[in-house]
Amino acid sequence: MKNLLLSLAMLLSTVSIYAQLTVKPTASNDTYIYVSDQVLYVEQDVNLTENSFDPTTEASIYLRNESQLIQGDGVSGVGDTNTGTGYISVFQESNSDSYDYNYWCSPVGNPNNTGNRAAGLIRLYDSLSVTNATRSLTTNNVNGSSSPLTVSKRWTYKWDIANQNWQPTGGGSSIPPGYGFTMKGTDVTSGGVPETQNQRYDFRGRPNNGDITLPTQTGVPFVDGNVYNFTFAGNPYPSALDLNLVMSDPANSEIDSFRFWDEDRTINSHYYVDNKGGYGTWIPGLTPYADGGNYTQPTFIAYDNAGNPIGGMYGTGADTERLFAPVGQGFMIVANSTGSITIKNSHRAYQKEGSGNYSEFRNQANSLANTVGGGGNLEITPQIRIHTYFGEGTHFRDMLLLFHDSATDGYDSGLDATHPMDGVLAEAYFTIGDAPDDYTNLVIQTVPFTPTKLVPIAFTLEQQTKFSVKAVEEIITPFDNAYLYDSLNDTYKPITGGKEATTLLPAGTYEDRFFIAFRGNFNDDDTIGDFADNVNNTREITNVDVLQNNPSSQLELINPDEHNIKQVLVYDMAGKMVLMRRNVGTIDRISFPTAHVSDGIYLVKVTTEDDLTMDYKVSIFNK
């Protein structure tokens, strides 16, 4: 018989709180804590002793059903040292087969000595039941397998920050706490179709805790000659990580943005030349808890046999929520200066995975969406999302232009993000600076708005190319229309209201010629065209309901027929958007926090992937 340290009443609670936590077996029985669908909070240190009586219950703490472990700053003020030979067990799933990369960061380390220890493939286990697992196998073959869980060492790499280059990890424990690593998935699924493999990994080891510091490096080129300023890091804890808190910490002024890898998972090949992938860019912006922060999708590019980017137009990655990095998520930190960044316990959060919670491990095949936590200012920043389509439309650059009086026309940390500049044959980007030699290229830019403002947008073309610029999303914008202004020809072409500006140009770099403008030349009938009112063709969605749960301060969407919900928008009666959730999906019930919304009547607009819409009125009265 085992000793289960959480009583039934505690299992039903939302939070279990301890000052310190020690878990060790008795003289004759294993002892463990099984945590289900809740957060386990420990203010100081965790001391675990390995169980040895029953091989099915070797771990000291099992975190299951979206449970997470959070630790406070303790006596030391920076997180006390975890100790002992025991370990926790926490699951994470990945949507990838043997051909697809994911970026990881281990939430645990080796349970030897004391404190945070190095990790590696040795910390991955094959889950056999809710408590029982066996250590995963490794292979030098190119493909991994799910039964038994076998990971290919051929594709596991970490990043040499000082020299800005990849290093193989091998199968041991060579990955320092907080550092990211690459790993491909298991088995082989059909090529040419969306990826269906969703491998579960059981991370087992001592939970990481306290301050974890990583260096940043700038100005060192990668082998392809480009300077990326990468620090390959990730979420080092067995809980969610609030990236807004990481970036806004005064100790982390070196951070420009976060980059997330994605790739075309329909391609079944290990050869670089066959694969397509790229990095999406995320920053918190001004209202991260209202809109999930500001994210631009990755542009997929091609690579040569050595893994260097080459020309090509190959599609775009998923639009994924990034504010709360889930357990195990790896990412690149883009640095704006050489120094160091520190990830802390104060950056941790209890946030379940799901697009409705702004927390997704890439785009999982099956994603939960339960809102727990969050908060802050729910007033969304005015913005337009601009897509530039190149060639025949097989590739586009996703860019975001936002407007706020607190921004400047220069670089603003947290409001602007540097550009990946990885679209080799054709690229679009914002520029800031006084002269071309001093320009900084941006993929996300925030500026103060005036009706006469001209926002520089530049294009680089390796060959003659036809491209189109279009605003695909407009949120509470302070203008009626936006235009692509060509200063050479003095023409204004509309890009909002469903219109796009198409241009054919020879090869070259076009800076200081094109601008995003907000007041066109209305004497030029040929360029302005007919701005007819857009008619919103609204059709009924059956069997969907929206309710306001005032005692719980949350808005609840009930979707028993599992319609694929594209977005949920909430407006006050003055027409201002106060809440937005994108990519809600087909879940049958989801809730959104409304504790920070003023009392009053609100309009809720629900839109499906088929562009069916339905409007609801709710009364929010937070008790």
C-alpha positions in Angstrom: 0.0 0.0 0.0 1.3 3.4 -0.9 1.0 6.6 1.1 -0.9 9.2 -0.9 -0.1 12.5 0.7 -3.0 14.5 -0.8 -6.4 13.7 0.8 -9.5 13.5 -1.3 -10.6 17.0 -0.2 -7.3 18.4 -1.2 -7.5 16.7 -4.6 -10.7 18.5 -5.2 -9.3 22.0 -4.3 -7.8 24.4 -6.8 -4.6 25.1 -5.0 -2.5 23.1 -2.5 0.0 25.3 -0.6 3.1 24.3 1.4 5.8 26.3 3.0 8.3 23.5 2.4 7.7 20.0 0.9 9.4 16.8 1.8 8.3 13.5 0.2 10.1 10.3 1.2 9.1 6.6 1.5 8.4 4.9 4.8 10.3 1.9 5.9 8.1 -0.4 3.8 6.1 1.6 1.4 6.5 4.2 -1.4 5.2 7.7 -0.8 4.0 10.0 -3.5 1.8 13.0 -4.2 -0.7 12.6 -7.1 -1.8 16.1 -8.3 -4.8 16.2 -10.7 -6.1 19.3 -12.4 -4.6 21.8 -9.9 -1.6 23.8 -8.9 0.8 22.6 -6.2 2.5 25.7 -4.6 5.5 25.5 -2.4 7.0 28.7 -1.0 10.4 27.3 -0.2 12.3 24.2 -1.2 11.3 20.7 -2.3 13.1 17.7 -0.9 12.4 14.3 -2.6 13.6 10.8 -1.9 13.4 8.2 -4.6 10.8 5.4 -4.1 12.1 1.9 -4.5 9.5 -0.6 -3.3 7.2 -0.6 -6.3 8.5 0.1 -9.9 5.1 1.5 -10.9 5.3 4.4 -8.4 8.9 5.5 -8.5 8.2 9.2 -8.7 7.6 11.4 -5.7 5.2 13.8 -7.3 2.9 13.1 -10.3 1.6 16.2 -12.1 -1.4 15.1 -14.1 -4.3 16.6 -16.1 -2.7 20.0 -16.6 -1.4 20.1 -13.0 1.6 22.3 -12.4 4.2 22.9 -9.6 5.0 26.5 -8.7 7.6 27.5 -6.1 8.1 30.9 -4.4 11.2 32.9 -3.8 11.7 31.2 -0.4 14.2 32.3 2.3 16.9 33.1 -0.2 14.7 35.6 -2.1 15.7 34.0 -5.5 14.2 30.5 -5.0 15.5 28.0 -2.5 17.6 24.9 -3.6 15.7 21.7 -4.3 17.4 18.6 -3.1 17.1 14.8 -2.9 17.3 11.7 -5.0 13.6 11.6 -5.9 11.9 13.2 -8.8 8.7 14.5 -10.3 6.8 13.3 -13.3 5.1 15.7 -15.7 3.7 15.0 -19.2 4.0 17.0 -22.5 2.8 16.1 -26.0 4.2 17.1 -29.3 2.6 17.1 -32.8 5.4 15.7 -34.8 6.6 12.4 -36.4 10.1 11.3 -37.1 10.6 13.9 -39.8 9.5 17.0 -37.7 11.5 19.1 -35.3 10.2 20.6 -32.1 12.0 23.0 -29.8 12.2 21.8 -26.2 13.4 22.9 -22.7 13.5 20.4 -19.9 11.5 21.3 -16.7 13.6 18.9 -14.7 17.3 18.0 -14.2 19.3 15.1 -12.9 18.4 14.3 -9.2 22.0 14.3 -8.1 23.9 16.7 -5.8 21.7 19.7 -5.1 20.0 22.5 -7.0 19.3 22.8 -10.7 21.1 20.1 -12.7 21.8 19.4 -16.4 19.3 17.5 -18.4 19.2 15.4 -21.6 17.4 12.6 -23.3 18.0 10.5 -20.2 15.2 12.6 -18.5 12.5 11.3 -21.0 10.4 8.4 -20.1 7.8 6.3 -21.9 4.5 6.6 -20.1 2.8 3.2 -19.5 0.1 4.3 -17.1 -0.8 7.3 -15.0 2.2 6.5 -12.7 4.2 3.8 -14.3 6.9 4.6 -17.0 10.1 3.2 -18.4 13.1 5.3 -19.5 13.0 6.0 -23.2 15.5 4.4 -25.5 17.8 6.3 -27.9 19.0 5.3 -31.4 21.5 6.5 -33.9 19.0 5.7 -36.7 17.3 8.5 -38.4 13.7 7.6 -37.2 12.4 7.3 -33.7 9.5 5.1 -32.6 6.6 5.3 -30.2 6.5 1.7 -29.0 8.7 1.4 -27.1 9.5 5.2 -27.0 12.8 5.6 -28.9 14.3 9.0 -29.6 16.8 9.5 -32.5 20.0 11.2 -31.3 20.7 12.3 -34.8 18.5 15.3 -34.5 19.0 16.6 -30.9 21.0 19.8 -30.8 21.6 22.7 -28.4 22.9 26.2 -29.3 26.4 27.5 -28.7 25.5 31.0 -27.7 29.0 32.5 -27.7 29.8 31.2 -31.2 26.2 31.2 -32.6 26.2 27.7 -33.9 24.6 24.3 -33.4 26.0 21.5 -31.2 24.9 17.9 -30.9 23.6 16.9 -27.4 24.2 13.2 -27.6 22.2 10.9 -25.3 23.6 12.0 -21.9 23.0 15.0 -19.7 24.7 17.9 -21.5 21.9 20.5 -21.6 22.3 23.1 -18.8 19.1 24.3 -17.0 17.1 26.7 -19.0 18.8 25.9 -22.3 16.7 24.7 -25.2 17.2 21.7 -27.4 15.8 20.3 -30.7 14.3 16.9 -31.1 12.3 15.1 -33.8 9.2 13.1 -33.1 8.4 9.4 -33.5 7.0 7.0 -36.1 6.1 8.0 -39.7 2.8 9.3 -40.8 1.5 9.9 -44.3 3.2 12.7 -46.2 1.3 15.5 -47.9 -1.4 15.7 -45.1 -1.5 17.5 -41.7 0.5 15.8 -39.0 -1.5 13.4 -36.8 1.2 12.0 -34.6 1.0 13.3 -31.0 3.7 11.7 -28.9 3.5 11.9 -25.1 6.8 12.4 -23.2 7.1 11.9 -19.5 9.8 14.2 -18.1 11.2 12.8 -14.8 13.8 14.5 -12.7 14.4 17.1 -10.0 12.1 20.1 -10.7 14.0 23.3 -11.7 13.5 26.2 -9.4 14.7 29.8 -8.7 16.8 32.1 -10.9 18.2 30.6 -14.1 20.6 32.9 -16.0 21.6 32.6 -19.6 24.1 34.8 -21.6 23.2 36.8 -24.7 25.5 37.4 -27.7 25.2 39.9 -30.5 27.2 40.6 -33.6 28.5 37.1 -34.2 27.4 35.7 -37.6 26.0 32.2 -38.1 27.7 29.9 -40.8 25.4 31.4 -43.4 26.8 34.9 -42.8 23.7 36.3 -41.1 23.6 37.6 -37.6 20.7 36.2 -35.6 21.7 37.2 -32.0 20.1 34.0 -30.7 19.9 32.5 -27.2 18.2 29.1 -27.4 16.2 28.9 -24.1 12.8 27.9 -23.0 10.5 27.4 -20.1 12.7 25.7 -17.5 9.9 25.0 -14.9 7.1 22.4 -14.4 4.6 25.2 -14.7 3.7 27.8 -17.3 6.0 30.8 -17.9 4.6 34.3 -18.4 6.8 35.7 -21.2 5.4 39.2 -20.6 6.9 39.1 -17.1 10.2 37.7 -18.4 10.6 40.5 -20.9 9.3 43.3 -18.7 11.7 42.4 -15.9 14.3 45.2 -15.6 17.0 42.5 -15.4 16.2 41.4 -18.9 16.6 44.6 -21.0 18.7 42.6 -23.5 15.6 40.9 -24.9 14.3 42.2 -28.2 11.8 39.4 -28.9 11.0 35.7 -28.7 11.2 33.5 -31.8 9.3 30.2 -32.2 10.2 27.5 -34.7 7.6 26.0 -37.0 7.8 23.9 -40.2 5.8 22.3 -42.9 4.9 19.0 -41.2 3.4 17.5 -44.3 6.9 16.9 -45.7 8.4 13.5 -45.0 12.2 13.9 -45.5 15.3 14.3 -43.4 17.2 16.2 -46.1 17.5 19.9 -45.4 17.0 20.6 -49.1 13.5 19.0 -49.0 12.2 20.7 -45.8 10.7 24.2 -45.2 10.5 26.1 -42.0 11.0 29.4 -40.2 10.5 31.4 -37.0 7.5 33.3 -35.8 8.1 36.4 -33.7 6.4 37.3 -30.4 6.5 40.4 -28.1 4.1 41.3 -25.3 3.1 44.7 -26.6 0.9 47.0 -24.5 -2.0 44.7 -23.8 -0.8 41.1 -23.6 -3.5 39.9 -21.2 -6.2 41.2 -23.5 -4.9 40.0 -26.8 -2.2 37.5 -26.0 0.6 39.8 -27.1 1.8 40.5 -30.6 2.7 37.5 -32.8 3.6 37.3 -36.5 3.5 33.9 -38.2 6.8 32.3 -39.6 7.5 32.4 -43.3 8.6 29.0 -44.5 11.9 29.1 -46.4 14.0 26.4 -48.1 17.5 25.2 -47.1 20.5 23.8 -48.9 22.2 20.5 -48.1 24.3 22.2 -45.4 21.2 23.6 -43.7 21.7 27.2 -44.9 18.7 29.3 -46.0 18.2 29.6 -49.8 15.6 31.1 -52.1 12.1 29.9 -52.3 8.5 30.6 -51.5 6.9 27.8 -49.5 4.0 28.9 -47.3 3.6 30.1 -43.7 3.4 28.6 -40.3 0.6 28.4 -37.7 -0.9 31.4 -35.8 -0.2 30.2 -32.3 -0.7 31.7 -28.9 2.6 32.4 -27.1 2.0 34.6 -24.0 2.3 31.7 -21.5 5.0 29.2 -22.6 3.8 25.7 -21.5 5.8 23.1 -19.8 8.7 21.9 -22.0 8.4 24.7 -24.6 11.7 25.8 -26.2 12.2 29.1 -28.0 14.9 31.5 -29.3 15.5 34.8 -27.4 16.6 37.5 -29.8 19.0 39.8 -28.1 19.5 43.5 -28.7 22.8 43.6 -26.7 25.4 41.3 -25.2 24.8 40.5 -21.6 22.6 38.0 -19.8 18.9 37.4 -19.0 17.4 35.7 -15.9 14.3 33.6 -15.8 12.8 33.7 -12.3 10.1 32.1 -10.1 8.3 35.4 -10.2 7.7 34.8 -13.9 5.9 31.5 -13.4 2.1 31.2 -13.7 -0.5 28.5 -13.4 -2.0 28.6 -16.9 -3.5 25.5 -18.5 -2.7 24.9 -22.2 -5.1 26.0 -24.9 -5.5 28.9 -27.4 -8.1 30.4 -25.2 -5.5 30.7 -22.5 -2.8 32.2 -24.7 -0.7 29.0 -24.1 0.1 26.5 -26.8 2.9 24.0 -27.4 3.3 24.9 -31.1 -0.1 23.8 -32.5 -1.0 20.5 -30.8 -3.3 18.1 -32.5 -5.5 18.1 -29.4 -5.4 21.3 -27.4 -7.2 22.0 -24.2 -8.7 25.5 -23.5 -9.5 26.2 -19.9 -8.9 29.6 -18.6 -7.2 29.8 -15.2 -5.4 33.0 -14.2 -4.6 35.9 -16.5 -5.7 39.4 -15.9 -4.5 43.0 -16.4 -5.7 45.7 -18.8 -8.2 44.3 -21.3 -8.2 47.3 -23.6 -6.7 46.0 -26.9 -4.1 48.1 -28.7 -5.4 49.5 -32.1 -3.6 47.6 -34.9 -3.6 46.4 -38.5 -2.1 43.1 -39.7 -0.4 43.5 -43.1 0.3 40.6 -45.4 2.7 41.0 -48.4 2.1 38.2 -51.0 4.9 37.5 -53.3 4.8 35.8 -56.7 1.7 33.5 -57.1 0.7 33.8 -53.5 2.5 30.7 -52.2 4.5 32.8 -49.7 3.7 35.9 -47.6 5.2 38.0 -44.9 3.0 38.6 -41.9 3.7 42.0 -40.3 1.9 43.9 -37.5 1.5 47.7 -37.2 0.1 49.0 -33.9 -0.8 52.5 -32.7 -0.4 54.0 -29.3 0.5 57.5 -27.9 3.2 56.0 -25.6 5.2 54.7 -28.5 7.8 56.6 -30.5 8.9 56.5 -34.1 12.2 54.9 -33.0 12.8 51.5 -31.3 10.6 50.8 -28.3 11.5 47.6 -26.3 8.5 45.3 -26.0 6.5 47.3 -28.6 8.8 46.7 -31.6 10.4 43.5 -32.8 13.3 43.1 -35.2 12.7 41.2 -38.4 13.9 37.6 -39.1 14.8 38.7 -42.7 14.8 35.1 -43.8 12.7 35.4 -46.9 15.6 35.0 -49.2 14.0 35.6 -52.7 11.6 38.3 -51.5 11.1 40.2 -48.2 8.9 43.0 -46.8 9.8 44.9 -43.6 9.4 48.2 -41.7 12.4 50.4 -41.3 13.4 52.8 -38.5 16.5 55.0 -38.4 17.9 58.2 -39.8 19.8 56.7 -42.8 20.0 53.4 -44.7 23.3 52.5 -43.0 21.6 52.9 -39.6 18.3 51.3 -40.4 16.8 48.7 -38.1 14.4 46.3 -39.8 11.2 45.4 -37.9 8.4 42.8 -38.4 6.3 44.4 -35.6 6.2 48.1 -35.1 4.2 50.4 -32.7 3.9 54.1 -33.5 2.0 57.1 -32.3 -0.8 57.8 -34.8 -1.5 61.1 -36.7 -3.6 61.3 -39.8 -0.6 62.5 -41.8 1.8 59.9 -40.6 3.9 57.9 -43.2 5.2 54.6 -41.9 8.2 53.4 -44.0 7.8 49.9 -45.5 10.6 48.4 -47.6 10.9 45.5 -50.0 13.9 43.4 -51.1 13.5 41.4 -54.3 16.1 39.0 -55.7 14.4 38.9 -59.1 11.6 40.7 -60.9 8.5 40.0 -58.7 4.9 40.9 -58.6 3.7 41.4 -55.0 0.5 42.5 -53.2 0.1 44.3 -49.9 -3.1 43.9 -48.0 -4.4 44.6 -44.4 -6.0 41.3 -43.4 -7.0 42.3 -39.9 -8.1 45.7 -38.5 -8.8 46.2 -34.8 -10.2 49.4 -33.4 -8.1 51.4 -35.9 -7.9 55.2 -35.5 -8.4 55.7 -39.2 -11.0 54.8 -41.9 -8.6 53.6 -44.6 -4.9 52.8 -45.0 -2.9 53.0 -48.3 0.4 51.9 -49.8 2.0 55.2 -50.8 4.6 55.1 -53.6 6.6 58.3 -53.2 8.3 57.9 -56.6 5.1 57.8 -58.5 3.1 59.8 -55.9 0.3 57.2 -55.9 -1.9 55.9 -53.1 -3.3 52.4 -53.3 -5.8 51.2 -50.7 -4.9 48.2 -48.6 -7.9 48.1 -46.2 -11.5 47.3 -46.7 -10.7 44.1 -48.5 -8.5 45.9 -51.1 -4.9 45.2 -51.9 -2.1 47.1 -53.6 -0.3 45.2 -56.3 3.0 46.2 -57.7 5.5 44.7 -60.2 9.2 45.7 -59.6 12.5 44.5 -60.9 15.1 43.0 -58.6 16.5 45.4 -56.0 16.1 46.8 -52.5 13.4 49.5 -52.2 13.8 51.6 -49.1 12.6 55.2 -48.6 10.2 54.8 -51.5 7.1 53.1 -50.0 5.1 54.0 -47.0 1.9 53.0 -45.2 -0.3 56.1 -45.3 -3.7 57.0 -43.8 -4.9 59.9 -45.9 -4.9 59.3 -49.7 -4.7 61.6 -52.7 -8.4 61.8 -53.4 -7.8 63.6 -56.7 -6.3 60.4 -58.1 -9.4 58.5 -59.1 -7.4 55.7 -60.7 -5.7 54.8 -57.4 -8.3 55.3 -54.8 -11.1 53.4 -56.5 -14.6 52.9 -55.2 -14.8 52.6 -51.3 -18.3 51.1 -51.1 -19.5 50.1 -47.7 -18.7 46.5 -46.7 -21.8 44.4 -46.0 -21.4 41.8 -43.3 -23.4 38.8 -44.4 -24.3 37.3 -41.1 -25.9 33.8 -41.0 -27.1 31.9 -38.0 -25.0 29.5 -36.0 -27.2 26.9 -34.5 -26.9 25.5 -30.9 -24.3 27.9 -29.7 -24.9 29.9 -26.6 -23.0 32.6 -24.6 -23.6 33.2 -20.9 -22.1 35.6 -18.4 -21.2 33.8 -15.1 -21.1 36.9 -12.9 -20.4 35.0 -9.6 -17.3 33.5 -11.2 -16.4 36.7 -13.3 -16.2 34.8 -16.5 -17.9 34.7 -19.9 -18.8 31.1 -20.9 -19.3 29.9 -24.5 -21.2 26.7 -24.9 -20.7 24.8 -28.2 -22.2 21.3 -27.9 -22.1 20.7 -31.7 -18.4 21.6 -31.7 -18.5 24.2 -34.4 -15.0 25.3 -35.3 -14.9 28.8 -33.7 -12.4 31.1 -35.4 -12.8 34.0 -33.0 -14.8 35.6 -30.2 -15.0 39.4 -29.9 -16.5 41.4 -27.1 -17.4 45.1 -27.6 -18.8 47.6 -25.2 -21.8 49.7 -26.2 -19.5 52.4 -27.5 -18.1 50.0 -30.1 -14.7 49.5 -28.4 -13.3 46.0 -28.4 -12.5 44.9 -24.9 -11.8 41.2 -25.4 -10.6 39.0 -28.3 -9.9 35.3 -28.5 -8.7 33.8 -31.8 -8.4 30.1 -32.9 -10.8 28.9 -30.2 -11.4 25.6 -32.1 -14.0 22.9 -31.6 -14.1 22.5 -27.8 -17.6 22.2 -26.4 -17.2 24.7 -23.6 -14.7 27.5 -22.9 -14.6 30.4 -20.5 -12.9 33.9 -20.6 -12.1 36.0 -17.5 -14.1 39.2 -17.2 -12.9 40.4 -13.7 -11.1 43.3 -15.2 -14.0 44.5 -17.5 -16.2 47.3 -16.2 -19.8 46.5 -15.3 -22.2 47.1 -18.2 -23.9 45.7 -21.3 -21.6 44.1 -23.9 -22.0 42.7 -27.4 -20.4 39.3 -28.0 -19.7 38.3 -31.7 -18.9 34.7 -32.4 -17.4 33.7 -35.8 -16.8 30.2 -37.2 -14.1 29.1 -39.7 -17.0 29.1 -42.3 -17.5 32.8 -41.5 -20.9 32.2 -39.9 -21.5 34.7 -37.2 -23.9 35.2 -34.3 -24.3 38.1 -31.9 -25.2 38.0 -28.2 -25.7 40.6 -25.5 -24.5 40.0 -22.0 -24.6 41.9 -18.8 -21.3 41.9 -16.9 -21.6 42.7 -13.2 -18.6 41.5 -11.3 -19.5 40.8 -7.7 
